[in-house]
Amino acid sequence: MEEFKKTVVRNTVIKLISIICTFSFVKQASDLSIYFTIYVLSIIIGNGSLWTYIPKFIEKINLKELNIFRHFRPTIMLFIPQIAMQVYTLLDRTMVGMIIIDKSEVRIL
């Protein structure tokens, strides 16, 4: 059974502490490193706190019985359309940029 209440309450408390620390310690634009540290630590602590409950819900599996290669081909088949869309989008902009004279009409990465 999923326990969303524990997850949401714990994450909310950590985010509130992060906001309080941000308003307490970050006062100027030069405090960017402090803000970055608070932000990263809140994410690490938030994600790390969820790991304490994981051992109750995970079963040990036998790796010899696990056949991961049977999932390889279907997974690749799911990613091919995504890769094709990315290539099409990238080449679309590039080709339009090569065709037209006024480059200000096209945003090229």
Order of alpha helices (4+ residues) and beta strands (2+ residues): alpha-alpha-alpha-alpha
